[in-house]
Amino acid sequence: MTESLDIRRKRLRFRSRHRGTKELDLLLGGFAERALAAMTEAELDRYEALLRVPSPVLYAWLVGHGDPPAEHDNEVTRALLDYRFEPGGG
């Protein structure tokens, strides 16, 4: 049995906001608010794979201290890397 896309998006949004570090909570939570609603099921798969990356590694990519490996070189990762957090604007 598969979960509905709405439930999956809500679960991913929650996971994005609760990484354990304020910086990632803000970056991923803001990105999730803006991007998840428009993602296809395949893109949600890619985003979910990103959420499995250890926090220090993912944060390093986001601040430009390293590049994602080939398995994460996709449109979702590029959109996340291009995302700019706007305080108060999500």
N, C-alpha and C positions, 0 to 999 in steps of 0.2 A: 504494500500500500504506500503510495507516495503522498507527501503532504501538499497542500495547495500552495501555489506560488505566493499568495498573500501571507500565509503563515510562515513560509520559508523566508520571505523578505523581512517580516517582523523579527524572526529569530536572528537573522544576520544583522539587522539593525541593532538589536540588543547586544550581540557579541561584539559589534564594532565599537559600542560605547563603553564596554566593560573589559578592556584589555588588561588593566592593572596599572597602567601609567597614564597620568593626566594627558601627556602629550599625544599618545596614540589614541586615547579615548576621544580627544577633541578632533584630531585629524580624521580618523576612521569614522567617527560618529557623524561629523559634518559631511564627509564624502558619501556615506551611506544614505543620509537624509536627501541628498541631491540626486544620487545616481541609481539607487536600487529600484525605484519604481519603473524605470525605463529599461532595466536589464532583462534580457532573454534568459531562458533557463540555462543555456550554455554559458552565458556571462555570469550568472549566479554561481555556477559550478567553479568558474575561474576565480571569482571573488572569494568563495568559500575556501578554495585552495590557498589563497593569499592569507586568509585568517589563520591557517594552520602553520604559517611561517612563524618561528620564534620572534617574540617582540623585539629583542635587540637587533636582530637581522633586518626585520621589516623597517624599523625606525631608521637604521643606517641607510637603507635604500631611499627612504623618504627625504632624508636630509642631504642626500648626495654623497654619502660615504660608501660607495660601492654600487654595483649594478646588479639587477636581478638576473638570475641564471636563465638559460634558454627555456626551461619549463614554465617560467613565469613571464616570458616575453610575449605579451598579448595586449589586446586593446584595453582590457580592464586594468591591468597593471599600469599601462601608459596613462590612462585617465586618472588613476590614483596619484601617480607621480606628478601629473600636471595640475592636480587639485591644489587650490590655495585656500587655506582656512581664513574665514572672515569672522572675527569675534562678534558675537551678537547676531550673525547672519547664518550660522550653521554651516 
